[in-house]
Amino acid sequence: MSRTSKFIASVVATSKEELPVLPFQRGAARKAMFDRIKAEAANEAVQQRA
């Protein structure tokens, strides 16, 4: 199988799976993750003072 055929087969196989996450779509999830981590850290700091 040539390199081109392998590449095309890979693209077709990937397209049949769930939709891949595009790089520009990851920004919101990443920001939400960091916001959640900061909120948890702030919550732990408040609990430690009590």
C-alpha positions in Angstrom: 0.0 0.0 0.0 1.5 3.3 -1.0 1.9 6.3 1.4 -1.0 8.1 -0.3 -3.3 5.2 0.0 -2.4 4.7 3.7 -3.1 8.4 4.3 -6.5 8.3 2.5 -7.5 5.2 4.3 -6.5 6.8 7.6 -8.6 9.9 6.8 -11.6 7.8 5.8 -11.4 5.7 9.0 -11.1 8.8 11.2 -14.1 10.4 9.4 -16.2 7.4 10.2 -15.5 7.7 14.0 -16.9 10.4 16.2 -16.2 13.9 15.1 -12.6 14.8 16.1 -12.1 17.9 18.3 -10.6 20.7 16.2 -7.9 22.8 17.8 -10.0 25.9 17.9 -12.8 24.0 19.8 -10.5 23.0 22.6 -10.1 26.6 23.9 -13.4 26.7 25.7 -13.0 23.3 27.4 -9.5 24.2 28.5 -10.5 27.5 29.9 -13.4 25.8 31.8 -11.0 23.3 33.2 -8.6 26.0 34.5 -11.5 28.0 35.9 -12.8 24.8 37.8 -9.3 24.1 39.2 -9.0 27.7 40.4 -12.5 27.6 42.0 -11.6 24.3 43.8 -8.3 25.7 45.0 -10.1 28.8 46.4 -12.8 26.6 48.0 -10.1 24.5 49.7 -8.3 27.6 51.0 -11.6 28.9 52.6 -12.2 25.4 54.2 -8.7 25.3 55.6 -9.2 28.7 57.4 -12.4 27.5 59.1 
